[in-house]
Amino acid sequence: MAGFEDLGEGARKIFLAGVGAIAMSADKSKEIIDDLVAKGELTVEQGKQLNTELKRKAKEATSASESDALENRIKNMSEEERAEFVKKVNAFAKQADAEDAAKDAKSAE
């Protein structure tokens, strides 16, 4: 079994693969929809609505697969690895909260 250190790289690869899939499917769907609009088989407004819906569904599917992959990875961790993972996630969350607070304070000035 791969060590805990590999989780970051694995998660990064899964994320990048998901982003790539979304980008490719969004580009291809836009191309197809634009083609249908040009042929008069769809109105421009219908094309925009369809493209928006396809992007939303692609994003939902990617998010679900990323969540499933992370869940499976966590299930395969030892108790010590899970504890270390929780510590790192908490540290990341604190850092993000501090950055958000700093942005809020700066915008309030």
C-alpha positions as CSV (number, residue, x, y, z in Angstrom):
1,M,0.0,0.0,0.0
2,A,1.3,3.5,-0.9
3,G,2.3,5.7,2.0
4,F,0.4,8.7,3.2
5,E,2.8,11.0,1.4
6,D,1.4,9.8,-1.9
7,L,-2.1,11.0,-1.0
8,G,-1.3,14.6,-2.0
9,E,0.1,13.6,-5.4
10,G,-2.7,11.1,-6.0
11,A,-5.4,13.7,-5.1
12,R,-3.7,16.2,-7.3
13,K,-3.7,13.9,-10.3
14,I,-7.4,13.0,-9.7
15,F,-8.2,16.7,-9.5
16,L,-6.3,17.6,-12.7
17,A,-7.8,14.7,-14.6
18,G,-11.3,15.9,-13.5
19,V,-10.5,19.5,-14.6
20,G,-9.2,18.2,-17.9
21,A,-12.3,16.1,-18.5
22,I,-14.6,19.1,-17.7
23,A,-12.6,21.4,-20.0
24,M,-12.6,18.9,-22.9
25,S,-16.3,18.0,-22.5
26,A,-17.3,21.7,-22.1
27,D,-15.3,22.7,-25.2
28,K,-16.7,19.8,-27.3
29,S,-20.3,20.4,-26.1
30,K,-20.0,24.1,-26.9
31,E,-18.7,23.2,-30.4
32,I,-21.6,20.8,-31.0
33,I,-24.2,23.3,-29.7
34,D,-22.7,26.1,-31.7
35,D,-22.9,23.9,-34.8
36,L,-26.6,23.1,-34.1
37,V,-27.4,26.8,-33.6
38,A,-25.7,27.6,-36.9
39,K,-27.8,25.0,-38.7
40,G,-30.9,26.5,-37.1
41,E,-31.7,23.3,-35.2
42,L,-31.5,25.2,-31.9
43,T,-32.0,28.9,-31.0
44,V,-29.1,30.8,-29.5
45,E,-31.0,30.9,-26.2
46,Q,-31.6,27.1,-26.2
47,G,-27.9,26.6,-27.0
48,K,-26.8,28.7,-24.1
49,Q,-29.2,26.9,-21.7
50,L,-28.0,23.5,-23.0
51,N,-24.4,24.4,-22.7
52,T,-24.8,25.7,-19.1
53,E,-26.7,22.5,-18.1
54,L,-24.0,20.3,-19.7
55,K,-21.2,22.2,-17.8
56,R,-23.1,21.9,-14.5
57,K,-23.6,18.1,-15.0
58,A,-20.0,17.6,-15.9
59,K,-18.8,19.5,-12.9
60,E,-21.2,17.5,-10.6
61,A,-19.9,14.2,-12.1
62,T,-16.3,15.2,-11.5
63,S,-16.9,16.3,-8.0
64,A,-18.7,13.0,-7.2
65,S,-15.8,10.9,-8.7
66,E,-13.2,13.0,-6.7
67,S,-15.2,12.4,-3.5
68,D,-15.5,8.7,-4.2
69,A,-11.7,8.4,-4.9
70,L,-10.9,10.3,-1.7
71,E,-13.3,8.2,0.3
72,N,-11.7,5.0,-1.0
73,R,-8.2,6.3,-0.3
74,I,-9.2,7.2,3.3
75,K,-10.8,3.8,3.9
76,N,-7.5,2.2,2.9
77,M,-5.4,4.3,5.3
78,S,-4.2,3.0,8.6
79,E,-5.5,4.7,11.8
80,E,-2.2,6.6,12.1
81,E,-2.4,7.7,8.5
82,R,-6.0,9.0,9.0
83,A,-5.0,10.9,12.1
84,E,-2.1,12.5,10.3
85,F,-4.5,13.3,7.4
86,V,-7.0,15.0,9.8
87,K,-4.2,17.1,11.3
88,K,-3.1,18.3,7.8
89,V,-6.7,19.1,6.7
90,N,-7.3,21.0,9.9
91,A,-4.0,23.0,9.3
92,F,-5.1,23.8,5.8
93,A,-8.6,24.8,7.0
94,K,-7.1,27.2,9.7
95,Q,-4.8,28.7,7.0
96,A,-7.7,29.2,4.6
97,D,-9.8,30.8,7.5
98,A,-6.9,33.1,8.3
99,E,-6.5,34.2,4.7
100,D,-10.3,34.8,4.4
101,A,-10.3,36.9,7.6
102,A,-7.3,38.9,6.3
103,K,-9.2,39.5,3.0
104,D,-12.3,40.5,4.9
105,A,-10.3,42.9,7.1
106,K,-8.6,44.5,4.1
107,S,-11.9,45.0,2.2
108,A,-13.5,46.5,5.3
109,E,-10.8,49.2,5.4
